[in-house]
Amino acid sequence: MALRYRKYLLLLSVFLVVAVVTGQNPDLAYFTQPVYVAEDPTVLTKLAKLTCTTYSSTVQSARVKNMNPLGPFSVQENPTGEFWVVYDATQNLNYGTNNFYDLTIDCTDSNNKQSNSVSLFVYVTPNTPPTITDYPTKKVTLTAKSFDYTTDTVYTVTATDTEKDTLTYSLLSQQPSTGLFSINITDDNDNTCVFDKSILYQQVDQSKALGLLDSFTVTDSDLTSPNKDAKVEIVSFSPADSSSYITVSGAGELYYIGTIPSSKSGSSFTAVVRCKDGGSPSRSALATVVVSYNYITTTTTTTTTTTTPTTTTTAKPEKSIWEYDWFIAVFSIFIILLAALVIAGIAYLIYKCCCQPKVEYTPRGKVSPDFGEKRPSRRGYYDEDDDGFMRSARSEYNSGRTWQSIQAISPRQIPALEYR
């Protein structure tokens, strides 16, 4: 019976222990010393590591619960699961403005139970200037290798920084009278002279006069003498007698100096030339000159030509109708007749409109007293003596006709006449 009670008591003790452990909050260890940070740290600079102990779960999060004054600090978890107080660069630190921060920090476990709060004191230290360890104490005279190179090193400065910040170097003064360095710059002969073309070619014949044929242009990128002063010199001739006909001056000019005989027609004369600057050591480059000679001959050829008569039948082109004389004559007559007809028509119209006499009729009851004595003219009806009596114009008419005969000739032509 006593054994049975002991078993129950043991189970009850275990249950109580588990209940106590499960209900216990996490424990955040206190910081034993303050933290010092320079006033220009890099982002996420680690200041202090948190130690948060949990009893039935894991640490879920940690935070800066309070900060006095408000500063650029927070708690960040790194990839290994550690929690650190870091500088998060939300604002700049300034030793002259705020050089002390009081941070209140706590943590939370996975059961959402919060730990006790602890304080962390952060002191801001002023940024100390770097120190040049090998700065000369008196003026040093140096010689630069060349101002053509931007990487010429004339002196190396070594400096250290307490905060291990990234250092930037600059030259504050370039006045020889006030600085600690006196630098003599010398031009390094680091550029080679260059020909504007690698081959200079010319062709001549027997009509070509002696004198200048062509020239090279030689340049050197060095800035000072004698490094930039390049001259041209002859290295070799091919064939050897080429020197009798061509030469190249120190300025790169090609001259034709000797008349080439006609026996050398089709030959080429070559010279290898070199440009060389005045630096030490000097630099040089090569080029080639080629002169080709051709003798031009004039040939007179007599040619006998035998002509064989050849009968060729050529079809005559068809004539235009205007090329026939008979057509031109007929067309001319037609034009003359047409012109005459036009003139006659115009004359008739002028006569009808302007020259025909006005015809008047004698009123009824009016009789010419001397009708039988007047003879009409050969044209139309007219009133010869203005007596109002119209007479017939016929060439056969005579004065012996009577009124009745006249009336019988054309009663329609004299409709208004009446004899009383």
C-alpha positions as CSV (number, residue, x, y, z in Angstrom):
1,M,0.0,0.0,0.0
2,A,2.8,2.4,0.9
3,L,4.5,1.5,-2.4
4,R,1.4,2.5,-4.3
5,Y,1.2,5.9,-2.6
6,R,4.9,6.5,-3.4
7,K,4.3,6.0,-7.1
8,Y,1.5,8.6,-7.2
9,L,3.5,11.1,-5.2
10,L,6.3,10.7,-7.8
11,L,4.0,11.3,-10.7
12,L,2.5,14.4,-9.0
13,S,6.0,15.8,-8.4
14,V,6.9,15.4,-12.0
15,F,3.7,17.0,-13.1
16,L,4.3,20.0,-10.8
17,V,7.9,20.4,-12.1
18,V,6.8,20.3,-15.7
19,A,4.1,22.9,-15.0
20,V,6.5,25.2,-13.3
21,V,9.1,24.9,-16.1
22,T,6.5,25.4,-18.8
23,G,5.1,28.5,-17.2
24,Q,8.5,30.1,-16.6
25,N,9.5,33.3,-18.7
26,P,12.8,33.4,-20.6
27,D,15.7,34.9,-18.8
28,L,17.8,37.7,-20.5
29,A,21.3,38.0,-19.1
30,Y,22.5,41.4,-17.9
31,F,25.3,43.4,-19.6
32,T,28.3,43.6,-17.4
33,Q,29.9,46.6,-19.1
34,P,29.0,49.5,-21.4
35,V,29.6,49.6,-25.2
36,Y,31.7,52.2,-27.0
37,V,31.1,53.1,-30.6
38,A,32.8,55.7,-32.9
39,E,30.7,58.5,-34.3
40,D,30.9,57.2,-37.9
41,P,30.6,53.4,-37.8
42,T,29.7,51.3,-40.7
43,V,26.1,50.1,-41.2
44,L,25.1,47.0,-39.0
45,T,28.2,47.4,-36.8
46,K,27.7,44.8,-34.0
47,L,27.7,46.4,-30.5
48,A,26.6,43.7,-28.0
49,K,25.4,40.0,-28.2
50,L,22.2,39.0,-26.3
51,T,22.0,35.9,-24.1
52,C,18.4,34.9,-23.7
53,T,17.6,31.6,-21.9
54,T,14.3,29.8,-22.4
55,Y,13.1,26.7,-20.5
56,S,10.5,25.1,-22.7
57,S,10.8,26.7,-26.1
58,T,13.2,28.7,-28.3
59,V,13.9,32.5,-28.5
60,Q,11.4,33.9,-30.9
61,S,12.6,37.6,-31.1
62,A,14.4,40.3,-29.3
63,R,14.0,44.1,-29.4
64,V,15.2,47.4,-28.1
65,K,12.2,48.2,-25.9
66,N,13.1,51.7,-25.1
67,M,15.9,54.1,-26.0
68,N,16.9,57.4,-24.3
69,P,17.5,59.4,-26.3
70,L,16.2,58.0,-29.6
71,G,19.1,56.7,-31.6
72,P,20.1,54.5,-34.6
73,F,20.2,51.2,-32.7
74,S,18.2,47.9,-33.1
75,V,18.4,44.1,-32.5
76,Q,19.2,42.0,-35.5
77,E,19.3,38.2,-35.8
78,N,22.2,36.8,-37.8
79,P,22.0,33.6,-40.0
80,T,23.3,31.5,-37.1
81,G,20.4,32.5,-34.8
82,E,22.3,34.9,-32.6
83,F,20.8,38.2,-31.6
84,W,22.9,41.3,-31.6
85,V,22.5,45.0,-30.8
86,V,23.7,46.8,-34.0
87,Y,24.1,50.3,-35.4
88,D,21.4,50.5,-38.1
89,A,22.3,53.9,-39.6
90,T,18.8,55.3,-39.3
91,Q,20.5,58.5,-38.2
92,N,24.1,59.6,-37.9
93,L,26.0,59.6,-34.6
94,N,27.5,62.9,-33.5
95,Y,29.8,63.1,-30.5
96,G,29.1,66.8,-30.0
97,T,25.3,66.3,-29.9
98,N,24.6,63.0,-28.2
99,N,27.5,60.9,-26.8
100,F,25.5,58.6,-24.6
101,Y,22.4,56.3,-25.2
102,D,20.5,54.2,-22.6
103,L,18.9,51.1,-24.3
104,T,16.3,48.9,-22.7
105,I,16.2,45.4,-24.2
106,D,14.1,42.3,-23.8
107,C,13.4,39.0,-25.7
108,T,10.4,36.8,-26.4
109,D,10.2,33.0,-26.6
110,S,8.1,30.9,-29.0
111,N,5.3,30.7,-26.4
112,N,5.1,34.5,-26.6
113,K,6.4,34.9,-23.1
114,Q,8.6,38.0,-22.5
115,S,11.8,38.0,-20.6
116,N,13.0,40.5,-18.1
117,S,14.3,43.8,-19.3
118,V,18.0,44.8,-19.2
119,S,19.8,48.0,-19.9
120,L,22.7,48.6,-22.2
121,F,24.7,51.8,-22.1
122,V,26.2,53.0,-25.4
123,Y,28.9,55.7,-25.4
124,V,29.8,57.5,-28.6
125,T,33.5,58.3,-29.0
126,P,34.9,61.0,-31.2
127,N,36.4,59.9,-34.5
128,T,40.1,60.2,-34.2
129,P,42.1,61.3,-37.3
130,P,44.3,58.8,-39.1
131,T,48.0,59.1,-38.6
132,I,50.6,59.1,-41.4
133,T,53.4,56.9,-40.2
134,D,56.0,57.8,-42.8
135,Y,55.4,61.5,-43.4
136,P,58.7,63.3,-44.1
137,T,59.9,65.8,-41.6
138,K,61.7,67.9,-44.1
139,K,61.4,68.7,-47.8
140,V,62.2,65.8,-50.1
141,T,63.2,66.2,-53.7
142,L,61.8,63.5,-56.0
143,T,61.9,62.8,-59.7
144,A,58.8,61.7,-61.6
145,K,59.4,59.0,-64.3
146,S,57.0,60.6,-66.7
147,F,54.0,62.9,-66.7
148,D,52.6,60.7,-69.6
149,Y,51.6,58.1,-67.0
150,T,48.9,58.7,-64.5
151,T,50.3,55.8,-62.4
152,D,53.7,57.2,-61.8
153,T,54.6,56.7,-58.1
154,V,57.0,59.3,-56.7
155,Y,56.3,58.7,-53.0
156,T,54.2,56.2,-51.0
157,V,52.4,57.4,-47.9
158,T,51.3,55.0,-45.1
159,A,48.6,55.9,-42.6
160,T,46.7,54.1,-39.7
161,D,43.3,54.8,-38.3
162,T,42.1,53.8,-34.8
163,E,38.5,53.1,-35.9
164,K,39.8,51.2,-39.0
165,D,37.8,53.5,-41.3
166,T,38.4,53.6,-45.0
167,L,41.0,56.2,-45.7
168,T,41.1,58.7,-48.6
169,Y,44.3,60.4,-49.6
170,S,44.5,63.8,-51.3
171,L,47.1,66.4,-52.1
172,L,46.5,69.5,-50.2
173,S,49.1,71.8,-51.7
174,Q,51.1,71.8,-54.9
175,Q,53.3,74.8,-54.1
176,P,57.0,73.8,-54.0
177,S,57.7,76.7,-51.6
178,T,55.2,75.4,-48.9
179,G,55.0,71.6,-49.4
180,L,57.3,68.9,-48.1
181,F,57.9,67.4,-51.6
182,S,59.8,68.9,-54.5
183,I,59.0,66.9,-57.6
184,N,61.1,67.2,-60.8
185,I,59.1,65.9,-63.7
186,T,60.9,64.3,-66.6
187,D,59.3,63.0,-69.8
188,D,59.7,59.3,-70.2
189,N,60.2,58.2,-73.8
190,D,57.3,55.9,-73.8
191,N,55.9,56.5,-77.3
192,T,57.2,55.2,-80.7
193,C,57.2,57.4,-83.8
194,V,54.6,56.4,-86.4
195,F,54.5,56.6,-90.2
196,D,51.3,57.8,-91.8
197,K,51.5,54.8,-94.3
198,S,53.6,51.7,-94.2
199,I,54.3,51.6,-97.9
200,L,55.0,54.6,-100.2
201,Y,54.5,53.6,-103.8
202,Q,55.2,55.7,-107.0
203,Q,55.4,54.8,-110.7
204,V,57.6,56.8,-113.2
205,D,58.5,56.6,-116.9
206,Q,61.1,58.3,-119.1
207,S,59.0,61.5,-119.2
208,K,59.2,62.0,-115.4
209,A,61.4,64.9,-114.3
210,L,63.9,64.5,-111.4
211,G,62.7,65.9,-108.1
212,L,60.2,65.3,-105.3
213,L,57.9,62.3,-105.8
214,D,56.1,61.9,-102.5
215,S,56.6,62.1,-98.7
216,F,55.9,60.4,-95.4
217,T,54.3,62.1,-92.4
218,V,56.0,61.0,-89.1
219,T,54.5,61.7,-85.7
220,D,55.5,61.0,-82.1
221,S,53.1,61.4,-79.1
222,D,55.8,62.3,-76.6
223,L,55.4,65.9,-75.5
224,T,58.9,67.2,-75.0
225,S,62.1,67.2,-77.0
226,P,64.2,65.1,-77.7
227,N,61.6,62.3,-77.2
228,K,59.2,63.7,-79.7
229,D,61.8,64.6,-82.3
230,A,61.7,61.9,-84.9
231,K,63.9,61.6,-88.0
232,V,63.8,59.3,-91.0
233,E,66.8,57.3,-92.2
234,I,67.4,54.7,-94.9
235,V,68.1,51.2,-93.7
236,S,68.7,49.4,-97.0
237,F,68.2,49.5,-100.8
238,S,67.0,46.7,-103.1
239,P,68.5,46.2,-105.7
240,A,71.7,47.8,-104.6
241,D,71.7,50.3,-107.5
242,S,68.4,51.8,-106.3
243,S,70.5,54.4,-104.4
244,S,71.4,55.8,-107.8
245,Y,67.8,56.6,-108.6
246,I,65.9,57.3,-105.4
247,T,66.6,58.6,-101.9
248,V,64.6,59.6,-98.8
249,S,65.4,62.7,-96.7
250,G,65.4,62.9,-92.9
251,A,62.0,64.6,-93.1
252,G,60.5,61.6,-94.9
253,E,60.5,63.1,-98.5
254,L,61.0,60.7,-101.4
255,Y,63.2,62.1,-104.3
256,Y,63.8,60.9,-107.8
257,I,67.6,61.7,-108.2
258,G,68.8,59.8,-111.2
259,T,67.3,59.0,-114.7
260,I,66.6,55.3,-115.0
261,P,67.8,53.8,-118.3
262,S,65.3,52.3,-120.6
263,S,67.0,48.9,-120.2
264,K,65.5,48.7,-116.7
265,S,61.9,49.1,-117.9
266,G,59.6,47.0,-115.8
267,S,61.9,47.1,-112.7
268,S,61.1,48.2,-109.2
269,F,63.5,50.0,-106.8
270,T,62.9,49.6,-103.1
271,A,64.2,51.3,-100.0
272,V,63.5,50.3,-96.4
273,V,63.4,53.4,-94.1
274,R,63.2,53.9,-90.4
275,C,61.9,56.7,-88.2
276,K,63.8,57.1,-84.9
277,D,63.1,59.5,-82.1
278,G,65.7,61.3,-79.9
279,G,64.8,59.7,-76.6
280,S,67.0,57.5,-74.5
281,P,66.7,54.7,-75.2
282,S,65.3,55.7,-78.6
283,R,62.3,54.1,-80.3
284,S,61.9,53.4,-84.0
285,A,59.5,52.0,-86.6
286,L,60.0,50.8,-90.2
287,A,58.3,51.6,-93.6
288,T,59.0,50.7,-97.2
289,V,59.4,52.9,-100.4
290,V,58.8,51.3,-103.8
291,V,59.3,53.1,-107.2
292,S,58.3,51.2,-110.4
293,Y,59.8,52.2,-113.7
294,N,58.3,51.6,-117.2
295,Y,59.7,52.9,-120.5
296,I,56.9,53.8,-122.9
297,T,57.7,53.1,-126.6
298,T,55.9,54.6,-129.6
299,T,55.6,52.2,-132.6
300,T,54.7,53.3,-136.2
301,T,52.9,50.6,-138.2
302,T,52.3,50.8,-142.0
303,T,49.3,48.8,-143.1
304,T,48.3,48.0,-146.8
305,T,44.6,47.6,-147.3
306,T,43.1,45.9,-150.3
307,T,39.5,46.9,-151.0
308,T,37.2,44.4,-152.7
309,P,34.1,45.9,-154.3
310,T,31.0,44.6,-152.7
311,T,27.5,45.0,-154.1
312,T,25.1,45.8,-151.3
313,T,21.4,46.0,-151.8
314,T,19.9,48.4,-149.4
315,A,16.2,48.7,-149.0
316,K,15.2,52.3,-149.4
317,P,13.1,53.6,-146.6
318,E,9.5,54.3,-147.4
319,K,9.0,58.0,-148.4
320,S,6.6,60.2,-146.6
321,I,3.7,61.5,-148.6
322,W,5.1,65.0,-148.3
323,E,8.2,64.0,-150.2
324,Y,6.2,63.5,-153.5
325,D,6.1,66.5,-155.8
326,W,2.7,65.7,-157.3
327,F,1.2,65.6,-153.9
328,I,2.6,69.0,-153.0
329,A,1.3,70.4,-156.3
330,V,-2.2,69.0,-155.8
331,F,-2.2,70.2,-152.2
332,S,-1.1,73.7,-153.2
333,I,-3.8,74.0,-155.9
334,F,-6.4,72.9,-153.3
335,I,-5.2,75.5,-150.8
336,I,-5.4,78.2,-153.5
337,L,-8.9,77.2,-154.5
338,L,-10.0,77.0,-150.9
339,A,-8.5,80.5,-150.3
340,A,-10.3,81.9,-153.4
341,L,-13.6,80.3,-152.3
342,V,-13.2,81.9,-148.8
343,I,-12.5,85.3,-150.4
344,A,-15.5,85.0,-152.7
345,G,-17.7,84.1,-149.8
346,I,-16.5,87.0,-147.8
347,A,-17.1,89.4,-150.7
348,Y,-20.6,88.1,-151.2
349,L,-21.4,88.6,-147.5
350,I,-20.1,92.2,-147.7
351,Y,-22.2,92.9,-150.8
352,K,-25.4,91.4,-149.3
353,C,-24.9,93.3,-146.1
354,C,-23.6,96.7,-147.3
355,C,-24.0,97.3,-151.1
356,Q,-27.6,96.1,-152.1
357,P,-30.0,99.1,-152.7
358,K,-32.9,99.5,-150.4
359,V,-36.2,98.3,-151.9
360,E,-39.4,100.3,-151.4
361,Y,-42.9,99.6,-152.5
362,T,-45.3,102.2,-153.9
363,P,-48.4,102.6,-151.9
364,R,-51.8,101.8,-153.3
365,G,-53.4,104.5,-155.4
366,K,-50.1,106.1,-156.4
367,V,-49.4,106.1,-160.2
368,S,-46.3,107.3,-161.9
369,P,-47.3,109.8,-164.6
370,D,-44.4,109.0,-166.8
371,F,-44.4,105.3,-166.5
372,G,-44.2,104.7,-170.2
373,E,-41.3,107.0,-170.7
374,K,-38.8,105.6,-168.1
375,R,-36.6,102.6,-168.7
376,P,-35.5,100.6,-165.7
377,S,-32.0,99.5,-165.1
378,R,-30.7,96.0,-165.4
379,R,-30.9,95.3,-161.7
380,G,-33.9,94.5,-159.6
381,Y,-36.9,96.7,-159.0
382,Y,-36.3,100.2,-158.1
383,D,-37.8,103.7,-158.3
384,E,-35.7,105.6,-160.8
385,D,-37.4,109.0,-160.4
386,D,-38.5,108.7,-156.8
387,D,-42.1,108.6,-157.9
388,G,-42.9,105.5,-155.8
389,F,-43.4,103.2,-158.8
390,M,-41.3,100.1,-158.9
391,R,-40.0,98.8,-162.3
392,S,-38.8,95.5,-163.5
393,A,-35.0,95.3,-164.2
394,R,-34.4,93.3,-167.3
395,S,-31.9,93.9,-170.1
396,E,-34.6,93.2,-172.8
397,Y,-37.0,95.7,-171.3
398,N,-37.7,98.9,-173.3
399,S,-39.8,101.9,-172.9
400,G,-42.5,100.8,-175.3
401,R,-44.0,98.2,-172.9
402,T,-47.2,98.9,-171.3
403,W,-48.2,98.6,-167.7
404,Q,-50.1,95.5,-168.4
405,S,-47.0,93.7,-169.8
406,I,-45.1,94.6,-166.7
407,Q,-47.8,93.4,-164.5
408,A,-47.9,90.1,-166.4
409,I,-44.1,89.6,-165.9
410,S,-44.2,89.1,-162.3
411,P,-47.3,89.8,-160.4
412,R,-45.8,88.4,-157.2
413,Q,-42.8,90.6,-157.4
414,I,-45.0,93.7,-157.5
415,P,-47.8,92.8,-155.1
416,A,-48.6,96.3,-154.0
417,L,-48.9,98.0,-157.4
418,E,-52.3,99.0,-158.7
419,Y,-53.1,101.0,-161.8
420,R,-55.9,103.5,-161.6
